[in-house]
Amino acid sequence: MSPTTMPRAELERESRPDERERAQRRLEDALQEKERSHARLDAAQGTAAELDAYVQLQEAEEAVAARDRWIEWADGGEIVPPWPDFLPLHRILG
């Protein structure tokens, strides 16, 4: 969901007391998945699975960034969810 389609109440709602804790747990899970994805990419170098492993790593990095923004929001920071920053296809394919 993008900032333009997200319900206004969702962007403006207040953080619950346990929100920071939940966000921190989800960030830790996302960081572990990023490490696993990086290891899969290293193992897949030069194989047919390399592109899939690269895409999985990018997804894991996006999840880490999203969880980090969640923590900022839970801490009371005024953030606007950014548009995704995708790499151009020509950079992926070389």
N, C-alpha and C positions, 0 to 999 in steps of 0.2 A: 504494500500500500504506500502510495506516495504522499507527501505533505499536502498536495492539493485534493486528494481523495480521502484522506484520513479525517474522521469526525472531529470537529473542533473541540468537543468535550474531551476527547482522548489526548489531544495536544496540551490542553490546559488543566487536566486533572492534577490533583495534589498527590504527592508521594505518600504511600502508606508507610508506617514505621518499619515494617519488615522488607520493604521494597529494596533497600540498599543491600541487604543480606542476600536476598534472592538473586539480585543482579550480579553480585560478586560470585555466587556459586555458578551461575550460568556462564560468567566470563571465564572462570577456571576450567569449566568443561570445554568451552570453545577453544581455549588455549591448548588443552590436551589434544583436541581433535586437529588443531593446526599442526602440532608437532607430529602426529601420526600421518597427516597428509603430506607433510614435508618429507618424511621418511619414505612414504610410498612413491613420491616423485623421484627421490634419489634412486630408489630401487628400479624404477621404470625407465631411467635414462636410456635412450637409444632403442627402445622397444615400441611396439604398437600401442602399448598402454600409456605411453608418456603423456599424450594430450589429455586423456581422461584424468590422469593423476594431477596434471597441471590445473585443470578445471576444478577438481576437488580442492586443491590447495587455495585457489582463488575464492571459492565459496567459504572455506574455513576462515580465510582472512577477513572476508566481509562479515562473518558471524562475530568475530572478535571485535571488529570496529563497532558493530551494532550493540554488543554488550557493553562496550566502553561508553558509548553514548547513553545507554540506559543508566549506567552508574552516575554519569554527569547529571542526568535528569533527576535521579533519585536524591542526589546531593543538593538539589535545588537550583542547579544551573539552568539558565534560560537558553535552551538550544532549539534549533529548528532542524528537524531531520533533513540531512543533505540528500541530494540526488545521488544515486550510485555512481561510482567512478570506475567505469569499465575500461579495460585496455582495448585499444583499437585492434581489430582482428589481424591487421598486417603485422602488429608487434608480437602477437602470439605465434603466428605461423612463420615469422621470420622474413 
